[in-house]
Amino acid sequence: MKRQLKWTVRDLAFCGLFTALIAVGAFIKVTIPVQPVPMHFTLQFFFVLLSALLMGAERSLASVGTYLTIGLCGVPVFASGGGPAYLLRPTFGFLIGFAAAGFLTGRVFERKRKPSFSWLLFSAFCGLLADYLCGMVYFYVCSNYVLHVLVSWRLVFINCFLLTVGEDFILCVLAAMLAKRLLPVLDRLD
């Protein structure tokens, strides 16, 4: 028997809030000028992690899914615009990875009733791995087989992992710290 996911008005409001925060996070960015495609370090990932740690897997996935849908419909909420043509950008895999990261982070987080900071950080780190796995595979496949720009796994590893993983790990730590402070507040609101 499958359990029913019950959504409240509060859940919908939080999903909308995090969808907006992820969109705003796209515009707080640092561009890393690497070839063949410049990489952007943004705060989107921070808000994805925070949504998963505060709302759980399904609601975080809904929030990120809404964000991706809005961007693919043409609203310029991604770091370099929006629209269906964004699917042809090799870095779009990291946006798809946000959905995987939000879901996995939330799923791991939900396994403990009273999570410690280390569990929150571990949950966020699992999301980091999911995002980078999706992003790197998409980058390689899109570059080599769709755009016919030959890139090696070495180049993908350097450009798509080594140059940005340190900053994203710091975002994992910050999301875990903030979630540790906000979770008791949210529990009191219930």
C-alpha positions, 0 to 999 in steps of 0.5 A, spaced: 500 500 500 502 506 497 502 512 502 499 518 500 502 525 500 498 530 504 499 537 502 497 543 506 497 550 504 503 551 508 507 546 504 505 549 497 507 556 500 514 553 502 514 550 495 513 556 492 518 560 496 523 555 495 522 555 487 523 563 487 529 562 492 532 557 487 531 562 481 534 568 485 540 564 487 541 563 479 543 571 479 547 571 485 553 568 481 561 567 479 562 566 472 568 561 471 571 562 464 573 555 462 573 552 455 569 549 451 563 552 456 563 557 461 561 554 468 557 558 473 558 558 481 551 560 483 547 560 490 541 555 487 544 549 489 544 552 496 537 553 496 536 546 493 539 543 499 535 547 504 529 546 501 530 538 502 533 539 509 527 543 511 521 540 507 523 533 505 524 529 498 518 530 495 516 537 496 523 539 494 523 535 488 516 539 487 519 545 488 525 544 483 521 541 478 517 547 478 523 551 477 525 547 471 518 547 468 518 555 469 525 556 466 524 551 460 517 555 458 522 561 457 522 565 463 529 567 464 530 564 471 536 560 469 543 563 470 544 564 462 537 565 461 531 560 459 527 556 454 527 549 451 534 551 447 537 550 454 536 543 454 542 543 448 547 547 453 552 542 456 551 545 463 543 543 463 545 537 467 547 540 473 540 543 473 537 536 472 541 534 478 538 539 482 532 535 482 536 529 484 540 532 489 533 535 492 530 528 492 536 524 495 538 529 500 531 529 503 530 522 502 537 521 506 535 526 511 528 523 513 531 517 515 533 520 522 528 523 527 532 528 530 538 529 525 545 532 528 549 537 524 553 531 521 547 527 519 544 534 515 551 535 512 552 528 510 545 528 507 547 535 503 553 531 501 549 526 498 545 531 494 552 534 492 554 527 489 547 526 485 548 533 482 555 532 480 554 525 477 548 528 473 551 534 471 558 531 469 554 525 465 550 530 461 556 535 460 559 529 457 554 526 453 551 533 450 558 535 448 560 529 445 554 526 442 549 532 441 553 538 439 559 534 437 564 538 441 569 533 443 571 533 450 574 528 454 572 525 461 579 528 464 576 535 461 569 534 464 572 532 471 577 538 471 572 543 469 565 540 472 568 538 478 575 540 481 573 547 479 567 548 483 566 542 488 570 546 493 565 552 493 559 547 493 561 543 499 562 550 503 554 551 501 553 544 503 556 546 510 552 552 510 545 549 508 546 544 514 548 549 519 542 554 517 537 547 517 540 545 524 537 552 526 531 553 522 528 546 524 526 547 531 523 553 529 519 550 523 517 544 528 514 549 533 510 552 527 506 545 527 
